[in-house]
Amino acid sequence: MTDQAFKSGFVTIIGRPNVGKSTFMNEVIGQKIAIMSDKPQTTRNKIQGVYTTEDTQIVFLDTPGIHKPKSKLGHRMMQAAENALQEVDAILFVIDAAAGLGAGDRFIIERLSGIRTPVFLVINKIDLVHPEDLLPLIQTYKDLYPFQEIVPISALHGNNVRTLLDLIKQYMPEGPQYYPSDQMTDHPEQFVCAEMIREKILHLTREEIPHSIAVYIEDMRRQDNGVVYIGAVIMVERDSQKGIIIGKQGALLKEIGKLAREDMERLLGSKIFLELWVKVKKDWRNRDNVLNELGFKLE
């Protein structure tokens, strides 16, 4: 009796902003690699998450929520999302069951026309709707696109996620194991740590802040005492935003640092000494040199 062939493949996760793509990714991987927030357009880069079992490896690409761009950053985010539709083995189109069909979904379905890759309709947040409301919703989407599979889930609570994974496995071709079994993302630790800081800012600040910030790690090293030192810069567009993030007597910046450090210690399994600085860089979202430095490169 021969051993079963190993299967591997790439799966893109697409959908409108705030439908739960990152929550799904984190549930599958079992560790926070994509930041979560109730603010739209939280994900800015293609976050690659790796799910490995004894006989299968699935590499997930969590893309920025597809939206109408309003800056150079927005255009690069959209290009990243659309590029991720190419040369993958399956596409998960995630929708919000509670929100229903919107113009953004129609826009994405237009982008899917002509794509030969199998597309799954993943109906997320089913815990927020009555089961009887699901059938009409499914029919609405079926009338717009010939989905290969339709799977209702709750990424937040894990409902039906394993069923979805089993279905995805069936569509994966025979192939190599691209990453070691214990590797969960292709992003370096510095990137994940910067994202954890940005997540805390999104949770703790008002509406005008989220899209105006970027975070990058200037220095990360393990000291002789075993503590990992991390120096990070929070970049904003205006002086007033700098004041908001620092907070009264530095209180908000301290809270951001405390919460981010707790996540980092879980991620790295080490004590962390975290230093944060806030710098103003006017209109950085429309400056090509800054976007390139932050990794939002045109492909």
KANOR-V694754 format. One record per residue. N is the residue number from 1. SS is DSSP state (a for helix, b for strand, c for the rest). PSI is psi in whole degrees, 0 to 359 (none if undefined). BURIAL is I if it has 24 or more other ideal C-beta (glycine too) atoms within 12 Angstrom, else O. Layout:
((N,SS,PSI,BURIAL) (N,SS,PSI,BURIAL))
//
This chain:
((1,c,124,O) (2,c,152,O) (3,c,147,O) (4,c,137,O) (5,c,143,O) (6,c,138,O) (7,b,144,I) (8,b,153,I) (9,b,177,I) (10,b,137,I) (11,b,125,I) (12,b,136,I) (13,b,119,I) (14,b,167,I) (15,c,168,I) (16,c,162,I) (17,c,144,I) (18,c,27,I) (19,c,354,I) (20,c,23,I) (21,a,314,I) (22,a,324,I) (23,a,318,I) (24,a,313,I) (25,a,313,I) (26,a,324,I) (27,a,318,I) (28,a,314,I) (29,a,332,I) (30,c,14,O) (31,c,150,O) (32,c,109,I) (33,c,338,I) (34,c,135,I) (35,c,151,I) (36,c,142,I) (37,c,157,I) (38,c,2,O) (39,c,137,I) (40,c,159,I) (41,c,37,I) (42,c,315,I) (43,c,126,I) (44,c,330,I) (45,c,163,I) (46,c,110,I) (47,b,125,I) (48,b,120,I) (49,b,140,I) (50,b,122,I) (51,b,121,I) (52,b,133,I) (53,c,187,O) (54,c,329,O) (55,c,2,O) (56,b,145,I) (57,b,123,I) (58,b,124,I) (59,b,114,I) (60,b,137,I) (61,b,111,I) (62,b,115,I) (63,c,161,I) (64,c,144,I) (65,c,132,I) (66,c,126,I) (67,c,173,I) (68,c,116,O) (69,c,144,O) (70,c,4,O) (71,c,173,I) (72,a,323,I) (73,a,314,I) (74,a,318,I) (75,a,320,O) (76,a,323,I) (77,a,318,I) (78,a,322,I) (79,a,320,I) (80,a,317,I) (81,a,316,I) (82,a,326,I) (83,a,328,O) (84,c,354,I) (85,c,347,I) (86,c,145,O) (87,c,42,O) (88,c,169,I) (89,c,341,I) (90,b,156,I) (91,b,130,I) (92,b,114,I) (93,b,105,I) (94,b,131,I) (95,b,162,I) (96,b,112,I) (97,c,324,I) (98,c,331,O) (99,c,331,I) (100,c,185,I) (101,c,130,I) (102,c,175,O) (103,a,325,O) (104,a,322,I) (105,a,318,I) (106,a,320,O) (107,a,316,I) (108,a,318,I) (109,a,323,I) (110,a,319,O) (111,a,333,I) (112,a,344,I) (113,c,133,O) (114,c,352,O) (115,c,130,I) (116,c,347,O) (117,c,139,I) (118,b,131,I) (119,b,125,I) (120,b,137,I) (121,b,115,I) (122,b,110,I) (123,b,102,I) (124,b,166,I) (125,c,37,I) (126,a,344,I) (127,a,348,O) (128,a,359,O) (129,c,159,O) (130,c,138,O) (131,c,326,O) (132,a,340,O) (133,a,350,O) (134,a,319,I) (135,a,313,O) (136,a,325,O) (137,a,315,I) (138,a,316,I) (139,a,322,O) (140,a,315,I) (141,a,324,I) (142,a,328,O) (143,c,342,O) (144,c,337,O) (145,c,142,I) (146,c,77,O) (147,c,140,I) (148,c,319,I) (149,b,151,I) (150,b,119,I) (151,b,116,I) (152,b,134,I) (153,c,167,I) (154,b,102,I) (155,c,325,I) (156,c,320,I) (157,c,357,O) (158,c,3,O) (159,b,125,I) (160,c,4,I) (161,a,319,I) (162,a,324,O) (163,a,316,O) (164,a,317,I) (165,a,319,I) (166,a,322,O) (167,a,316,I) (168,a,319,I) (169,a,323,I) (170,a,338,O) (171,c,358,I) (172,c,135,I) (173,c,166,O) (174,b,138,O) (175,c,179,O) (176,c,168,O) (177,c,110,I) (178,c,328,O) (179,c,154,O) (180,c,153,O) (181,c,330,O) (182,c,4,O) (183,c,130,O) (184,c,345,I) (185,b,156,I) (186,c,357,I) (187,c,141,I) (188,c,160,O) (189,a,326,I) (190,a,319,I) (191,a,314,I) (192,a,320,I) (193,a,319,I) (194,a,320,I) (195,a,325,I) (196,a,322,I) (197,a,316,I) (198,a,323,I) (199,a,316,I) (200,a,322,I) (201,a,318,I) (202,a,322,I) (203,a,327,I) (204,a,353,I) (205,c,169,I) (206,c,176,O) (207,c,327,O) (208,c,348,O) (209,c,315,I) (210,a,310,I) (211,a,353,I) (212,a,3,I) (213,c,151,I) (214,b,153,I) (215,b,134,I) (216,b,150,I) (217,b,120,I) (218,b,328,O) (219,b,133,O) (220,b,118,I) (221,b,151,O) (222,b,126,O) (223,c,169,O) (224,c,330,O) (225,c,5,O) (226,c,349,O) (227,c,137,O) (228,b,121,I) (229,b,130,I) (230,b,123,I) (231,b,121,I) (232,b,147,I) (233,b,130,I) (234,b,118,I) (235,b,131,I) (236,b,172,I) (237,c,339,I) (238,c,154,O) (239,a,323,O) (240,a,325,O) (241,a,325,I) (242,a,316,I) (243,a,320,O) (244,a,315,I) (245,a,323,I) (246,a,318,I) (247,c,174,O) (248,a,121,O) (249,a,32,O) (250,a,12,O) (251,a,317,O) (252,a,320,I) (253,a,321,I) (254,a,318,O) (255,a,318,I) (256,a,313,I) (257,a,318,I) (258,a,312,O) (259,a,320,I) (260,a,320,I) (261,a,321,I) (262,a,317,O) (263,a,317,I) (264,a,320,I) (265,a,324,O) (266,a,320,O) (267,a,313,I) (268,a,345,I) (269,c,30,O) (270,c,159,O) (271,c,141,O) (272,b,136,I) (273,b,111,I) (274,b,125,I) (275,b,135,I) (276,b,137,I) (277,b,147,I) (278,b,124,I) (279,b,145,I) (280,b,127,I) (281,c,103,I) (282,c,132,O) (283,c,40,O) (284,a,334,I) (285,a,344,I) (286,a,15,O) (287,c,113,O) (288,a,318,O) (289,a,322,O) (290,a,316,I) (291,a,321,I) (292,a,316,O) (293,a,326,O) (294,c,355,I) (295,c,6,I) (296,c,70,I) (297,c,143,O) (298,c,138,O) (299,c,none,O))
//
